[in-house]
Amino acid sequence: MNTMDEREGRPAKPRTACAGFFVRKECWRLSWKGWVLALGFAIMMLFVLRGGIYGFLAQNEPIESDCVVVEGWLSPDCMAKAARFIQTRQIHRVLMTGGTVEDEWDTFRGETYAELGKERLASLGVPKEGITAVPCHVNQRERTYNAALALRQWCDQKGNTLVSFNLLTEGAHARRSYMLFQRALGPRMEIGIIPLKSINMEARQWWQSSAGIKGVIAETSAYLYAAIIFHPPAR
């Protein structure tokens, strides 16, 4: 903001130092009233996010189907919940998806999370012969979309008659997974979504742990990217 020389009515030259490498200028700052308003807005947004953001991300819309698709990268506690879901319902088909394993998980070393998840689910009591691993070997940023696309290609190659399934994924990842699977598989596939709550992301207390806060912030950012910026090529 330019200042005025009160005696001559002309803009005053800005004050400089260190041979002109530094310049002193006026700037606008929040007053105490502004800080109070900003703090109040931040507190209000915190309560809004605390009450609703997890429920939005953890979309829960199951359908009637005897088939489930499980994302193979699930944490151990969520995989155990997936196993209980399968064991307590009339599930006849289990498909496991996932891309390249990025690090070791437990004692099994698999090429993809689809194979890793199959071994983990079988160790939890789900009959191994009833689990089909559908691996994805494309190592890109859009891992969920590519895993879903691999499922579509597998169905096409096998002449599979899959027409509906419930997707089991981890809590706050549900809405993004649901959206990306729908994009990859197309409108003819009927998809339900079931979020599995992890230990660190319980719906009513996610804000009470650093893992929960980081998870919600990361999933919110990832969902916005997938919904607004990411546009898969036409197929």
C-alpha positions in Angstrom: 0.0 0.0 0.0 1.5 3.4 -1.0 1.8 6.1 1.6 1.3 9.8 0.9 3.7 12.6 1.7 1.4 14.8 3.8 3.3 18.0 2.9 3.4 17.6 -0.9 0.5 15.3 -1.5 2.7 12.8 -3.4 3.3 9.1 -2.8 6.2 8.7 -0.3 9.1 6.5 -1.3 9.2 3.2 0.5 12.0 2.9 3.1 14.8 0.6 2.0 17.8 -1.0 3.6 20.9 -3.0 2.6 21.3 -1.3 -0.7 17.7 -1.9 -1.6 17.5 -5.6 -1.0 14.9 -5.0 1.8 11.9 -2.7 1.5 9.5 -1.6 4.2 5.9 -1.4 3.2 2.5 -1.2 4.9 0.4 -4.3 5.1 -3.1 -5.3 6.3 -3.3 -7.6 9.4 -6.1 -9.0 11.5 -7.2 -6.9 14.4 -8.2 -8.5 17.7 -11.7 -8.6 16.4 -10.5 -10.3 13.2 -8.6 -12.9 15.2 -11.7 -13.6 17.4 -13.8 -14.0 14.2 -11.2 -16.3 12.6 -10.8 -18.4 15.7 -14.6 -18.7 16.0 -14.9 -19.8 12.4 -12.1 -22.4 12.9 -13.8 -23.8 16.0 -17.1 -24.0 14.1 -15.5 -25.8 11.2 -13.9 -28.3 13.6 -17.3 -29.2 15.1 -18.8 -29.5 11.6 -16.0 -31.8 10.4 -16.0 -33.7 13.6 -19.6 -34.5 13.3 -20.0 -35.2 9.6 -16.8 -35.7 7.6 -16.1 -39.3 8.6 -19.7 -40.3 8.0 -19.5 -38.8 4.5 -16.3 -40.5 3.6 -17.3 -43.9 5.2 -20.2 -44.3 2.8 -22.4 -47.3 3.8 -24.7 -48.6 1.0 -24.8 -52.4 0.9 -26.9 -54.3 -1.6 -28.3 -57.8 -1.8 -25.5 -59.9 -3.3 -23.8 -63.3 -2.7 -20.4 -61.8 -3.9 -18.0 -59.5 -2.2 -14.9 -57.8 -3.5 -12.3 -57.1 -0.8 -9.4 -54.6 -1.2 -6.3 -56.6 -0.4 -4.4 -53.8 1.3 -6.7 -53.7 4.4 -5.2 -53.4 7.8 -5.2 -56.6 9.9 -8.1 -55.6 12.1 -10.2 -54.6 9.0 -9.3 -57.9 7.3 -10.5 -59.7 10.4 -13.8 -57.8 10.2 -14.1 -58.7 6.5 -13.6 -62.4 7.4 -16.4 -62.2 10.0 -18.7 -60.6 7.5 -18.1 -63.3 4.9 -18.4 -66.1 7.5 -21.7 -64.9 9.0 -23.5 -64.3 5.7 -24.3 -66.4 2.6 -21.3 -65.3 0.6 -20.5 -67.7 -2.3 -17.8 -65.7 -4.1 -14.9 -63.6 -2.7 -12.7 -61.6 -5.1 -9.6 -60.0 -3.8 -8.1 -56.9 -5.6 -4.9 -55.0 -5.2 -1.7 -53.8 -6.8 2.0 -54.2 -6.2 3.0 -54.7 -2.6 5.0 -51.7 -1.4 6.4 -53.2 1.8 6.2 -56.4 3.9 3.1 -57.2 5.8 3.2 -59.9 8.5 5.2 -62.9 7.3 3.8 -63.4 3.8 5.5 -61.9 0.8 3.3 -61.7 -2.2 3.6 -60.0 -5.5 0.4 -58.0 -5.2 -2.0 -57.0 -2.4 -4.6 -59.3 -4.1 -2.4 -62.3 -3.4 -1.4 -61.0 0.0 -5.0 -60.4 1.0 -6.0 -63.8 -0.1 -3.5 -65.4 2.2 -4.5 -63.2 5.1 -8.2 -63.9 4.6 -7.6 -67.6 4.4 -5.6 -67.5 7.6 -8.6 -66.0 9.3 -10.8 -69.0 8.4 -12.3 -68.1 5.0 -12.0 -71.2 2.7 -9.0 -70.5 0.4 -10.6 -72.3 -2.5 -13.5 -69.8 -2.4 -11.2 -66.7 -2.7 -10.0 -65.5 -6.1 -7.1 -63.1 -6.3 -7.4 -60.6 -9.1 -4.0 -58.9 -9.1 -3.2 -55.6 -10.7 0.4 -55.2 -12.0 0.0 -51.5 -13.0 2.1 -49.5 -10.6 0.6 -46.0 -10.8 -0.7 -43.3 -8.5 -4.4 -44.2 -9.2 -4.0 -47.6 -7.5 -7.7 -48.0 -6.5 -8.9 -47.2 -10.0 -6.3 -49.5 -11.6 -7.2 -52.3 -9.3 -10.9 -51.9 -10.2 -9.9 -51.8 -13.9 -8.0 -55.0 -13.5 -11.2 -56.6 -12.1 -13.1 -55.5 -15.1 -10.5 -56.9 -17.5 -10.4 -60.1 -15.6 -14.2 -60.4 -15.9 -13.9 -59.8 -19.7 -11.1 -62.3 -20.2 -12.8 -65.1 -18.1 -16.2 -64.5 -19.6 -17.4 -63.9 -16.0 -21.0 -63.3 -15.3 -20.4 -61.0 -12.3 -23.3 -58.5 -12.2 -23.2 -57.3 -8.6 -21.1 -57.3 -5.5 -20.5 -55.6 -2.2 -17.2 -53.8 -1.9 -15.5 -54.2 1.5 -12.9 -51.5 2.2 -11.5 -49.5 5.1 -13.8 -46.9 6.7 -13.0 -43.4 5.3 -11.7 -44.9 2.1 -15.2 -46.2 1.2 -16.7 -43.3 -0.8 -13.6 -42.9 -2.9 -13.3 -46.6 -3.6 -17.0 -46.8 -4.5 -16.7 -43.9 -6.9 -13.6 -45.3 -8.6 -14.9 -48.8 -8.9 -18.1 -47.5 -10.5 -16.0 -45.5 -13.0 -13.9 -48.5 -13.9 -16.7 -51.1 -14.1 -19.4 -49.0 -15.7 -23.1 -48.5 -15.0 -24.1 -52.1 -15.8 -22.4 -53.4 -12.6 -24.4 -53.1 -9.4 -22.1 -52.2 -6.6 -22.7 -51.9 -2.9 -20.2 -50.4 -0.4 -19.5 -51.5 3.1 -17.0 -49.6 5.2 -15.0 -51.5 7.8 -14.0 -49.4 10.8 -10.3 -49.6 11.8 -9.0 -49.3 15.3 -7.6 -45.8 14.7 -10.6 -44.5 12.7 -13.6 -45.2 14.9 -16.4 -42.9 13.6 -17.1 -41.3 17.0 -13.5 -40.7 18.1 -11.3 -40.3 15.0 -10.2 -36.8 16.1 -8.8 -38.1 19.4 -5.7 -39.7 17.8 -3.1 -38.4 15.4 -3.6 -41.4 13.2 -7.3 -40.7 12.9 -6.8 -37.0 12.1 -4.1 -37.8 9.5 -6.3 -40.5 8.0 -9.4 -38.2 7.6 -7.3 -35.3 6.2 -5.6 -37.6 3.7 -8.8 -39.3 2.6 -10.6 -36.0 2.2 -7.8 -34.7 0.0 -7.7 -37.9 -2.0 -11.4 -37.9 -2.5 -11.5 -34.3 -3.7 -8.6 -35.2 -6.1 -10.5 -38.2 -7.5 -13.8 -36.4 -7.7 -12.6 -33.1 -9.3 -9.2 -33.6 -10.9 -8.8 -37.2 -11.9 -10.4 -38.1 -15.2 -9.6 -41.6 -16.5 -9.1 -42.1 -20.2 -12.2 -43.2 -22.2 -12.3 -46.9 -22.9 
